Amino acid sequence: MRVVICGGGVIGACTAYFLRRCGVDVTVVERAEVAVAASGKAGGFLARDWCAGSPLDALARRSFALHARLPDEIAGDWGYRRMSAYGGYVGRNDTPSALGWLANGVVIAHRLGTPETTAVVHPKKFTAAMMDAAIAQGAELRHGCVTGLVRDGTAATGVEINGGVLEADAVVIAMGPWSVLASQWMQLPAVYGQRSPSVVYDLGADVPADALFLDIEDGGSTLAIEVFPRTDGSTHVTAFSDIAPLPLDPAVVTPDSDAIARLETISERLSPRFRAGKIIARQACFRPVTEDSLPLIGRVPDSEGLYVATGHNVWGILNAPATGEALAELIADGTARSVELAPFDPGRLPPLDPSQLHAR
């Protein structure tokens, strides 16, 4: 069996890895580079039970367990670390913070997660390690732009790439928000790109291994800011998001300069250690979001050998391993055994009219 995966992000990489473990021949097609978009610019935060009570709960729990196992199974160091997570707010008084590296007035109100329930990875390194592991097991990574789907009736038989045809018995669309482009070739629900800016600081070992979720007043409104220290000494800070036009090329995504300046100002209110000279990246990424905020994972309606895996929103890094595992089972064996995929069936939402692509 030959499978072509369109997209070299974390979902594509994990799917390739688990397909190879099933003995399936895999080719991953990526137009830019591995983890060029959200998979390389996300926070990398993992939570076991933050989706409790939602359809994502079983997927998240399975994936959290896989994240804990993978460092013992494949080569590479992607900074997997258990951590605590705290919630709080930025006040207007001079009371010293409970966490000494934060500025006065930063109130830590409650503990949201413990090392048993929360962790972090470096998302770009994790995605690269999963892709390298898939390649080491025989997968192929091919650079090129997928421009169409090849069919025999309702069956997918390959993709058009670089002016030629790459034959396959099954095709997986895993292009993040760019999966919407595939609506020109098949019936897919709408996938939107939500832009999130972030600033990455090089703070070394000075910052404790605690994730922070803080509310802060800014311009008359309350914003949520997230802080993720990593094992390589980098600290990822992000806040707010917006809907912006999705560029055709993921490699040319750039942050809004005003949003980055605003984020830097907010960061400086959190701690004196967040200063301009410590910034190593000013960036933005587009997270894939669906109409009902649940991912699309499974067979594409009215098609044979055609699958999709996208729309994971803020939980893409967390849920990538379980998504890849379950989708590989579905493709190789006809049934996903590790996680029930019914809540994420692409057929639950109406397909996007391809004419709407030009309005997006």
Secondary structure, 3 states (H helix, E strand, C coil): CEEEEECCCHHHHHHHHHHHHCCCEEEEEECCCCCCCHHHHCCCEEECCCCCCCCCHHHHHHHHHHHHHHHHCCCCCCCCEECEEEEEEECCCCCCCCCCCCCCCEEEEEEEECCCCEEECCHHHHHHHHHHHHHHCCCEEEECCEEEEEEECCEEEEEEECCEEEECCEEEECCHHHHHHHHHCCCCECEEEEEEEEEEEECHHHCCCEEEEEEEEECCEEEEEEEEECCCCEEEEEECCEECCCCCCHHHCCCCHHHHHHHHHHHHHHCCCCCHHHEEEEEEEEEEEECCCCCEEEECCCCECEEEEECCHHHHHHHHHHHHHHHHHHHHHCCCCCCCCHHHCHHHCCECCHHHHHHC
